[in-house]
């Protein structure tokens, strides 16, 4: 049984009220979800809070998981909604959008957390959506279909975001995909 099947089996047992399956599931999936939040330019404390909120939400809606569907994509969809809700709340509580944009720019240029999360530094040139897609595809190894399901997007949209992200990363790190430019 591979890890994906194991997660889906654990989720099915969790739905049936198996607390040991729930504990095992939390230990298996939490590091991935925490990394998902950590690369989104939030502090470690915020990532911890978002992870906890995600598990609370998963617990409340666990009955909606359909057995046989990819459980990881379902978890990421919930985590994504938690993150979006977090940002919406932050925007509502901020007097001006300019203040929020300034704090995001300051976070991008601060050295402390970039060293703590090397992946965050590598993905910094990307938009939030692009960062999300690259992390799910390349770090977590989800398929295009699973990422599309997790982000409530089409496969074509996921491919487009991934393509744009790869192009930005190549430019940011000085790799040109054009061989004629390299030979000049």
mmCIF file of the C-alpha atoms, coordinates in Angstrom:
data_MODEL
# 
_entry.id   MODEL 
# 
loop_
_atom_site.group_PDB 
_atom_site.id 
_atom_site.type_symbol 
_atom_site.label_atom_id 
_atom_site.label_alt_id 
_atom_site.label_comp_id 
_atom_site.label_asym_id 
_atom_site.label_entity_id 
_atom_site.label_seq_id 
_atom_site.pdbx_PDB_ins_code 
_atom_site.Cartn_x 
_atom_site.Cartn_y 
_atom_site.Cartn_z 
_atom_site.occupancy 
_atom_site.B_iso_or_equiv 
_atom_site.pdbx_formal_charge 
_atom_site.auth_seq_id 
_atom_site.auth_comp_id 
_atom_site.auth_asym_id 
_atom_site.auth_atom_id 
_atom_site.pdbx_PDB_model_num 
ATOM 1   C CA . UNK A 1 1   ? 0.000   0.000  0.000   1.00 0.00 ? 1   UNK A CA 1 
ATOM 2   C CA . UNK A 1 2   ? 1.521   3.355  -1.027  1.00 0.00 ? 2   UNK A CA 1 
ATOM 3   C CA . UNK A 1 3   ? 1.401   6.499  1.120   1.00 0.00 ? 3   UNK A CA 1 
ATOM 4   C CA . UNK A 1 4   ? -1.553  7.970  -0.810  1.00 0.00 ? 4   UNK A CA 1 
ATOM 5   C CA . UNK A 1 5   ? -3.649  4.830  -0.352  1.00 0.00 ? 5   UNK A CA 1 
ATOM 6   C CA . UNK A 1 6   ? -2.658  4.757  3.321   1.00 0.00 ? 6   UNK A CA 1 
ATOM 7   C CA . UNK A 1 7   ? -3.862  8.346  3.794   1.00 0.00 ? 7   UNK A CA 1 
ATOM 8   C CA . UNK A 1 8   ? -7.149  7.545  2.086   1.00 0.00 ? 8   UNK A CA 1 
ATOM 9   C CA . UNK A 1 9   ? -7.602  4.428  4.237   1.00 0.00 ? 9   UNK A CA 1 
ATOM 10  C CA . UNK A 1 10  ? -6.849  6.432  7.381   1.00 0.00 ? 10  UNK A CA 1 
ATOM 11  C CA . UNK A 1 11  ? -9.354  9.076  6.294   1.00 0.00 ? 11  UNK A CA 1 
ATOM 12  C CA . UNK A 1 12  ? -12.048 6.447  5.791   1.00 0.00 ? 12  UNK A CA 1 
ATOM 13  C CA . UNK A 1 13  ? -11.351 5.052  9.269   1.00 0.00 ? 13  UNK A CA 1 
ATOM 14  C CA . UNK A 1 14  ? -11.384 8.578  10.709  1.00 0.00 ? 14  UNK A CA 1 
ATOM 15  C CA . UNK A 1 15  ? -14.820 9.134  9.178   1.00 0.00 ? 15  UNK A CA 1 
ATOM 16  C CA . UNK A 1 16  ? -15.989 6.015  10.991  1.00 0.00 ? 16  UNK A CA 1 
ATOM 17  C CA . UNK A 1 17  ? -14.791 7.415  14.335  1.00 0.00 ? 17  UNK A CA 1 
ATOM 18  C CA . UNK A 1 18  ? -11.444 5.622  14.700  1.00 0.00 ? 18  UNK A CA 1 
ATOM 19  C CA . UNK A 1 19  ? -9.431  7.985  16.928  1.00 0.00 ? 19  UNK A CA 1 
ATOM 20  C CA . UNK A 1 20  ? -6.131  6.169  16.423  1.00 0.00 ? 20  UNK A CA 1 
ATOM 21  C CA . UNK A 1 21  ? -6.563  6.548  12.636  1.00 0.00 ? 21  UNK A CA 1 
ATOM 22  C CA . UNK A 1 22  ? -7.255  10.249 13.173  1.00 0.00 ? 22  UNK A CA 1 
ATOM 23  C CA . UNK A 1 23  ? -4.068  10.626 15.220  1.00 0.00 ? 23  UNK A CA 1 
ATOM 24  C CA . UNK A 1 24  ? -1.990  8.778  12.632  1.00 0.00 ? 24  UNK A CA 1 
ATOM 25  C CA . UNK A 1 25  ? -3.557  10.851 9.849   1.00 0.00 ? 25  UNK A CA 1 
ATOM 26  C CA . UNK A 1 26  ? -2.766  14.105 11.642  1.00 0.00 ? 26  UNK A CA 1 
ATOM 27  C CA . UNK A 1 27  ? 0.863   13.048 12.147  1.00 0.00 ? 27  UNK A CA 1 
ATOM 28  C CA . UNK A 1 28  ? 1.166   11.987 8.501   1.00 0.00 ? 28  UNK A CA 1 
ATOM 29  C CA . UNK A 1 29  ? -0.414  15.033 6.857   1.00 0.00 ? 29  UNK A CA 1 
ATOM 30  C CA . UNK A 1 30  ? 0.373   17.914 9.246   1.00 0.00 ? 30  UNK A CA 1 
ATOM 31  C CA . UNK A 1 31  ? 4.002   18.441 8.128   1.00 0.00 ? 31  UNK A CA 1 
ATOM 32  C CA . UNK A 1 32  ? 2.843   18.831 4.516   1.00 0.00 ? 32  UNK A CA 1 
ATOM 33  C CA . UNK A 1 33  ? 0.062   21.267 5.426   1.00 0.00 ? 33  UNK A CA 1 
ATOM 34  C CA . UNK A 1 34  ? 2.374   23.235 7.724   1.00 0.00 ? 34  UNK A CA 1 
ATOM 35  C CA . UNK A 1 35  ? 4.894   23.562 4.867   1.00 0.00 ? 35  UNK A CA 1 
ATOM 36  C CA . UNK A 1 36  ? 2.025   24.688 2.617   1.00 0.00 ? 36  UNK A CA 1 
ATOM 37  C CA . UNK A 1 37  ? 1.295   27.561 5.017   1.00 0.00 ? 37  UNK A CA 1 
ATOM 38  C CA . UNK A 1 38  ? 4.937   28.328 5.829   1.00 0.00 ? 38  UNK A CA 1 
ATOM 39  C CA . UNK A 1 39  ? 5.867   29.074 2.216   1.00 0.00 ? 39  UNK A CA 1 
ATOM 40  C CA . UNK A 1 40  ? 2.956   31.518 1.939   1.00 0.00 ? 40  UNK A CA 1 
ATOM 41  C CA . UNK A 1 41  ? 4.859   34.315 3.701   1.00 0.00 ? 41  UNK A CA 1 
ATOM 42  C CA . UNK A 1 42  ? 3.358   33.877 7.144   1.00 0.00 ? 42  UNK A CA 1 
ATOM 43  C CA . UNK A 1 43  ? 5.170   33.576 10.447  1.00 0.00 ? 43  UNK A CA 1 
ATOM 44  C CA . UNK A 1 44  ? 5.682   30.204 12.088  1.00 0.00 ? 44  UNK A CA 1 
ATOM 45  C CA . UNK A 1 45  ? 3.018   31.103 14.677  1.00 0.00 ? 45  UNK A CA 1 
ATOM 46  C CA . UNK A 1 46  ? 0.530   32.006 11.927  1.00 0.00 ? 46  UNK A CA 1 
ATOM 47  C CA . UNK A 1 47  ? 1.338   28.764 10.081  1.00 0.00 ? 47  UNK A CA 1 
ATOM 48  C CA . UNK A 1 48  ? 0.690   26.859 13.327  1.00 0.00 ? 48  UNK A CA 1 
ATOM 49  C CA . UNK A 1 49  ? -2.630  28.675 13.777  1.00 0.00 ? 49  UNK A CA 1 
ATOM 50  C CA . UNK A 1 50  ? -3.657  28.035 10.177  1.00 0.00 ? 50  UNK A CA 1 
ATOM 51  C CA . UNK A 1 51  ? -2.759  24.359 10.540  1.00 0.00 ? 51  UNK A CA 1 
ATOM 52  C CA . UNK A 1 52  ? -4.858  24.080 13.691  1.00 0.00 ? 52  UNK A CA 1 
ATOM 53  C CA . UNK A 1 53  ? -7.785  25.853 12.008  1.00 0.00 ? 53  UNK A CA 1 
ATOM 54  C CA . UNK A 1 54  ? -7.447  23.488 9.042   1.00 0.00 ? 54  UNK A CA 1 
ATOM 55  C CA . UNK A 1 55  ? -7.699  20.414 11.272  1.00 0.00 ? 55  UNK A CA 1 
ATOM 56  C CA . UNK A 1 56  ? -10.695 21.886 13.081  1.00 0.00 ? 56  UNK A CA 1 
ATOM 57  C CA . UNK A 1 57  ? -12.385 22.467 9.757   1.00 0.00 ? 57  UNK A CA 1 
ATOM 58  C CA . UNK A 1 58  ? -11.436 18.997 8.507   1.00 0.00 ? 58  UNK A CA 1 
ATOM 59  C CA . UNK A 1 59  ? -12.954 17.537 11.640  1.00 0.00 ? 59  UNK A CA 1 
ATOM 60  C CA . UNK A 1 60  ? -16.196 19.477 11.152  1.00 0.00 ? 60  UNK A CA 1 
ATOM 61  C CA . UNK A 1 61  ? -16.568 18.503 7.487   1.00 0.00 ? 61  UNK A CA 1 
ATOM 62  C CA . UNK A 1 62  ? -14.983 15.028 7.495   1.00 0.00 ? 62  UNK A CA 1 
ATOM 63  C CA . UNK A 1 63  ? -18.351 13.536 6.539   1.00 0.00 ? 63  UNK A CA 1 
ATOM 64  C CA . UNK A 1 64  ? -18.114 15.310 3.152   1.00 0.00 ? 64  UNK A CA 1 
ATOM 65  C CA . UNK A 1 65  ? -14.986 13.414 2.094   1.00 0.00 ? 65  UNK A CA 1 
ATOM 66  C CA . UNK A 1 66  ? -15.906 10.865 -0.557  1.00 0.00 ? 66  UNK A CA 1 
ATOM 67  C CA . UNK A 1 67  ? -14.029 7.608  -0.212  1.00 0.00 ? 67  UNK A CA 1 
ATOM 68  C CA . UNK A 1 68  ? -12.003 6.787  -3.286  1.00 0.00 ? 68  UNK A CA 1 
ATOM 69  C CA . UNK A 1 69  ? -11.234 10.454 -3.994  1.00 0.00 ? 69  UNK A CA 1 
ATOM 70  C CA . UNK A 1 70  ? -7.663  11.694 -3.428  1.00 0.00 ? 70  UNK A CA 1 
ATOM 71  C CA . UNK A 1 71  ? -7.575  12.621 0.270   1.00 0.00 ? 71  UNK A CA 1 
ATOM 72  C CA . UNK A 1 72  ? -4.514  14.857 -0.039  1.00 0.00 ? 72  UNK A CA 1 
ATOM 73  C CA . UNK A 1 73  ? -6.209  17.038 -2.631  1.00 0.00 ? 73  UNK A CA 1 
ATOM 74  C CA . UNK A 1 74  ? -9.224  17.291 -0.310  1.00 0.00 ? 74  UNK A CA 1 
ATOM 75  C CA . UNK A 1 75  ? -6.960  18.345 2.589   1.00 0.00 ? 75  UNK A CA 1 
ATOM 76  C CA . UNK A 1 76  ? -5.206  20.955 0.446   1.00 0.00 ? 76  UNK A CA 1 
ATOM 77  C CA . UNK A 1 77  ? -8.531  22.362 -0.743  1.00 0.00 ? 77  UNK A CA 1 
ATOM 78  C CA . UNK A 1 78  ? -9.587  22.891 2.867   1.00 0.00 ? 78  UNK A CA 1 
ATOM 79  C CA . UNK A 1 79  ? -6.177  24.347 3.780   1.00 0.00 ? 79  UNK A CA 1 
ATOM 80  C CA . UNK A 1 80  ? -6.405  26.711 0.834   1.00 0.00 ? 80  UNK A CA 1 
ATOM 81  C CA . UNK A 1 81  ? -9.826  27.928 1.964   1.00 0.00 ? 81  UNK A CA 1 
ATOM 82  C CA . UNK A 1 82  ? -8.515  28.441 5.497   1.00 0.00 ? 82  UNK A CA 1 
ATOM 83  C CA . UNK A 1 83  ? -5.626  30.489 4.113   1.00 0.00 ? 83  UNK A CA 1 
ATOM 84  C CA . UNK A 1 84  ? -7.940  32.578 1.924   1.00 0.00 ? 84  UNK A CA 1 
ATOM 85  C CA . UNK A 1 85  ? -10.252 33.210 4.888   1.00 0.00 ? 85  UNK A CA 1 
ATOM 86  C CA . UNK A 1 86  ? -7.225  34.253 6.944   1.00 0.00 ? 86  UNK A CA 1 
ATOM 87  C CA . UNK A 1 87  ? -6.165  36.797 4.309   1.00 0.00 ? 87  UNK A CA 1 
ATOM 88  C CA . UNK A 1 88  ? -9.694  38.130 3.897   1.00 0.00 ? 88  UNK A CA 1 
ATOM 89  C CA . UNK A 1 89  ? -9.942  38.663 7.640   1.00 0.00 ? 89  UNK A CA 1 
ATOM 90  C CA . UNK A 1 90  ? -6.575  40.417 7.636   1.00 0.00 ? 90  UNK A CA 1 
ATOM 91  C CA . UNK A 1 91  ? -7.718  42.732 4.861   1.00 0.00 ? 91  UNK A CA 1 
ATOM 92  C CA . UNK A 1 92  ? -10.995 43.527 6.632   1.00 0.00 ? 92  UNK A CA 1 
ATOM 93  C CA . UNK A 1 93  ? -9.181  44.434 9.827   1.00 0.00 ? 93  UNK A CA 1 
ATOM 94  C CA . UNK A 1 94  ? -6.607  46.593 8.069   1.00 0.00 ? 94  UNK A CA 1 
ATOM 95  C CA . UNK A 1 95  ? -7.569  50.240 7.620   1.00 0.00 ? 95  UNK A CA 1 
ATOM 96  C CA . UNK A 1 96  ? -5.957  50.580 4.189   1.00 0.00 ? 96  UNK A CA 1 
ATOM 97  C CA . UNK A 1 97  ? -4.759  48.092 1.602   1.00 0.00 ? 97  UNK A CA 1 
ATOM 98  C CA . UNK A 1 98  ? -1.519  50.050 1.326   1.00 0.00 ? 98  UNK A CA 1 
ATOM 99  C CA . UNK A 1 99  ? -0.592  49.079 4.874   1.00 0.00 ? 99  UNK A CA 1 
ATOM 100 C CA . UNK A 1 100 ? -1.094  45.402 4.048   1.00 0.00 ? 100 UNK A CA 1 
ATOM 101 C CA . UNK A 1 101 ? 0.988   45.671 0.867   1.00 0.00 ? 101 UNK A CA 1 
ATOM 102 C CA . UNK A 1 102 ? 3.815   47.361 2.794   1.00 0.00 ? 102 UNK A CA 1 
ATOM 103 C CA . UNK A 1 103 ? 3.903   44.557 5.347   1.00 0.00 ? 103 UNK A CA 1 
ATOM 104 C CA . UNK A 1 104 ? 4.024   41.922 2.579   1.00 0.00 ? 104 UNK A CA 1 
ATOM 105 C CA . UNK A 1 105 ? 6.914   43.746 0.898   1.00 0.00 ? 105 UNK A CA 1 
ATOM 106 C CA . UNK A 1 106 ? 8.767   43.986 4.213   1.00 0.00 ? 106 UNK A CA 1 
ATOM 107 C CA . UNK A 1 107 ? 8.264   40.250 4.781   1.00 0.00 ? 107 UNK A CA 1 
ATOM 108 C CA . UNK A 1 108 ? 9.723   39.491 1.355   1.00 0.00 ? 108 UNK A CA 1 
ATOM 109 C CA . UNK A 1 109 ? 12.883  41.446 2.120   1.00 0.00 ? 109 UNK A CA 1 
ATOM 110 C CA . UNK A 1 110 ? 13.412  40.318 5.722   1.00 0.00 ? 110 UNK A CA 1 
ATOM 111 C CA . UNK A 1 111 ? 16.320  37.917 6.033   1.00 0.00 ? 111 UNK A CA 1 
ATOM 112 C CA . UNK A 1 112 ? 15.401  36.047 9.212   1.00 0.00 ? 112 UNK A CA 1 
ATOM 113 C CA . UNK A 1 113 ? 12.523  33.935 8.005   1.00 0.00 ? 113 UNK A CA 1 
ATOM 114 C CA . UNK A 1 114 ? 13.968  33.421 4.535   1.00 0.00 ? 114 UNK A CA 1 
ATOM 115 C CA . UNK A 1 115 ? 16.870  31.567 6.139   1.00 0.00 ? 115 UNK A CA 1 
ATOM 116 C CA . UNK A 1 116 ? 14.451  29.533 8.248   1.00 0.00 ? 116 UNK A CA 1 
ATOM 117 C CA . UNK A 1 117 ? 12.371  28.504 5.205   1.00 0.00 ? 117 UNK A CA 1 
ATOM 118 C CA . UNK A 1 118 ? 14.706  28.004 2.231   1.00 0.00 ? 118 UNK A CA 1 
ATOM 119 C CA . UNK A 1 119 ? 11.798  26.978 0.012   1.00 0.00 ? 119 UNK A CA 1 
ATOM 120 C CA . UNK A 1 120 ? 10.080  30.282 0.776   1.00 0.00 ? 120 UNK A CA 1 
ATOM 121 C CA . UNK A 1 121 ? 13.122  32.175 -0.477  1.00 0.00 ? 121 UNK A CA 1 
ATOM 122 C CA . UNK A 1 122 ? 13.215  30.143 -3.690  1.00 0.00 ? 122 UNK A CA 1 
ATOM 123 C CA . UNK A 1 123 ? 9.517   30.680 -4.369  1.00 0.00 ? 123 UNK A CA 1 
ATOM 124 C CA . UNK A 1 124 ? 9.476   34.355 -3.335  1.00 0.00 ? 124 UNK A CA 1 
ATOM 125 C CA . UNK A 1 125 ? 9.345   35.696 -6.934  1.00 0.00 ? 125 UNK A CA 1 
ATOM 126 C CA . UNK A 1 126 ? 6.031   33.903 -7.498  1.00 0.00 ? 126 UNK A CA 1 
ATOM 127 C CA . UNK A 1 127 ? 2.500   35.072 -6.812  1.00 0.00 ? 127 UNK A CA 1 
ATOM 128 C CA . UNK A 1 128 ? 0.562   33.274 -4.106  1.00 0.00 ? 128 UNK A CA 1 
ATOM 129 C CA . UNK A 1 129 ? -1.347  31.180 -6.650  1.00 0.00 ? 129 UNK A CA 1 
ATOM 130 C CA . UNK A 1 130 ? 1.793   30.212 -8.544  1.00 0.00 ? 130 UNK A CA 1 
ATOM 131 C CA . UNK A 1 131 ? 3.614   29.354 -5.316  1.00 0.00 ? 131 UNK A CA 1 
ATOM 132 C CA . UNK A 1 132 ? 0.673   27.183 -4.274  1.00 0.00 ? 132 UNK A CA 1 
ATOM 133 C CA . UNK A 1 133 ? 0.627   25.284 -7.570  1.00 0.00 ? 133 UNK A CA 1 
ATOM 134 C CA . UNK A 1 134 ? 4.404   24.719 -7.663  1.00 0.00 ? 134 UNK A CA 1 
ATOM 135 C CA . UNK A 1 135 ? 4.420   23.487 -4.077  1.00 0.00 ? 135 UNK A CA 1 
ATOM 136 C CA . UNK A 1 136 ? 1.603   21.019 -4.682  1.00 0.00 ? 136 UNK A CA 1 
ATOM 137 C CA . UNK A 1 137 ? 3.050   19.763 -7.988  1.00 0.00 ? 137 UNK A CA 1 
ATOM 138 C CA . UNK A 1 138 ? 6.767   19.659 -7.239  1.00 0.00 ? 138 UNK A CA 1 
ATOM 139 C CA . UNK A 1 139 ? 7.102   19.465 -3.459  1.00 0.00 ? 139 UNK A CA 1 
ATOM 140 C CA . UNK A 1 140 ? 4.087   17.327 -2.629  1.00 0.00 ? 140 UNK A CA 1 
ATOM 141 C CA . UNK A 1 141 ? 3.989   15.400 -5.902  1.00 0.00 ? 141 UNK A CA 1 
ATOM 142 C CA . UNK A 1 142 ? 0.272   15.837 -6.569  1.00 0.00 ? 142 UNK A CA 1 
ATOM 143 C CA . UNK A 1 143 ? -1.011  15.299 -10.092 1.00 0.00 ? 143 UNK A CA 1 
ATOM 144 C CA . UNK A 1 144 ? -2.407  18.121 -12.219 1.00 0.00 ? 144 UNK A CA 1 
ATOM 145 C CA . UNK A 1 145 ? -5.906  16.794 -11.608 1.00 0.00 ? 145 UNK A CA 1 
ATOM 146 C CA . UNK A 1 146 ? -5.387  16.706 -7.834  1.00 0.00 ? 146 UNK A CA 1 
ATOM 147 C CA . UNK A 1 147 ? -4.015  20.255 -7.804  1.00 0.00 ? 147 UNK A CA 1 
ATOM 148 C CA . UNK A 1 148 ? -6.954  21.401 -9.930  1.00 0.00 ? 148 UNK A CA 1 
ATOM 149 C CA . UNK A 1 149 ? -9.366  19.805 -7.478  1.00 0.00 ? 149 UNK A CA 1 
ATOM 150 C CA . UNK A 1 150 ? -7.533  21.288 -4.464  1.00 0.00 ? 150 UNK A CA 1 
ATOM 151 C CA . UNK A 1 151 ? -7.501  24.801 -5.927  1.00 0.00 ? 151 UNK A CA 1 
ATOM 152 C CA . UNK A 1 152 ? -10.997 24.679 -7.447  1.00 0.00 ? 152 UNK A CA 1 
ATOM 153 C CA . UNK A 1 153 ? -9.486  25.344 -10.866 1.00 0.00 ? 153 UNK A CA 1 
ATOM 154 C CA . UNK A 1 154 ? -9.313  23.600 -14.210 1.00 0.00 ? 154 UNK A CA 1 
ATOM 155 C CA . UNK A 1 155 ? -6.356  21.462 -15.231 1.00 0.00 ? 155 UNK A CA 1 
ATOM 156 C CA . UNK A 1 156 ? -5.623  24.028 -17.943 1.00 0.00 ? 156 UNK A CA 1 
ATOM 157 C CA . UNK A 1 157 ? -5.506  26.819 -15.387 1.00 0.00 ? 157 UNK A CA 1 
ATOM 158 C CA . UNK A 1 158 ? -3.117  24.811 -13.212 1.00 0.00 ? 158 UNK A CA 1 
ATOM 159 C CA . UNK A 1 159 ? -0.879  24.142 -16.228 1.00 0.00 ? 159 UNK A CA 1 
ATOM 160 C CA . UNK A 1 160 ? -0.896  27.844 -17.086 1.00 0.00 ? 160 UNK A CA 1 
ATOM 161 C CA . UNK A 1 161 ? 0.021   28.886 -13.526 1.00 0.00 ? 161 UNK A CA 1 
ATOM 162 C CA . UNK A 1 162 ? 2.776   26.268 -13.420 1.00 0.00 ? 162 UNK A CA 1 
ATOM 163 C CA . UNK A 1 163 ? 4.165   27.418 -16.787 1.00 0.00 ? 163 UNK A CA 1 
ATOM 164 C CA . UNK A 1 164 ? 4.176   31.068 -15.671 1.00 0.00 ? 164 UNK A CA 1 
ATOM 165 C CA . UNK A 1 165 ? 5.778   30.110 -12.361 1.00 0.00 ? 165 UNK A CA 1 
ATOM 166 C CA . UNK A 1 166 ? 8.545   28.123 -14.043 1.00 0.00 ? 166 UNK A CA 1 
ATOM 167 C CA . UNK A 1 167 ? 9.201   31.006 -16.428 1.00 0.00 ? 167 UNK A CA 1 
ATOM 168 C CA . UNK A 1 168 ? 9.436   33.481 -13.515 1.00 0.00 ? 168 UNK A CA 1 
ATOM 169 C CA . UNK A 1 169 ? 11.770  31.162 -11.629 1.00 0.00 ? 169 UNK A CA 1 
ATOM 170 C CA . UNK A 1 170 ? 14.034  30.724 -14.652 1.00 0.00 ? 170 UNK A CA 1 
ATOM 171 C CA . UNK A 1 171 ? 14.196  34.513 -15.053 1.00 0.00 ? 171 UNK A CA 1 
ATOM 172 C CA . UNK A 1 172 ? 14.728  35.117 -11.331 1.00 0.00 ? 172 UNK A CA 1 
ATOM 173 C CA . UNK A 1 173 ? 17.624  32.678 -11.178 1.00 0.00 ? 173 UNK A CA 1 
ATOM 174 C CA . UNK A 1 174 ? 19.202  33.726 -14.480 1.00 0.00 ? 174 UNK A CA 1 
ATOM 175 C CA . UNK A 1 175 ? 18.324  30.691 -16.562 1.00 0.00 ? 175 UNK A CA 1 
ATOM 176 C CA . UNK A 1 176 ? 17.157  31.503 -20.030 1.00 0.00 ? 176 UNK A CA 1 
ATOM 177 C CA . UNK A 1 177 ? 15.269  28.788 -21.789 1.00 0.00 ? 177 UNK A CA 1 
ATOM 178 C CA . UNK A 1 178 ? 16.473  30.089 -25.141 1.00 0.00 ? 178 UNK A CA 1 
ATOM 179 C CA . UNK A 1 179 ? 19.693  28.404 -26.347 1.00 0.00 ? 179 UNK A CA 1 
ATOM 180 C CA . UNK A 1 180 ? 20.389  31.100 -28.927 1.00 0.00 ? 180 UNK A CA 1 
ATOM 181 C CA . UNK A 1 181 ? 20.592  33.728 -26.181 1.00 0.00 ? 181 UNK A CA 1 
ATOM 182 C CA . UNK A 1 182 ? 22.981  31.539 -24.180 1.00 0.00 ? 182 UNK A CA 1 
ATOM 183 C CA . UNK A 1 183 ? 25.359  31.150 -27.122 1.00 0.00 ? 183 UNK A CA 1 
ATOM 184 C CA . UNK A 1 184 ? 25.606  34.897 -27.751 1.00 0.00 ? 184 UNK A CA 1 
# 
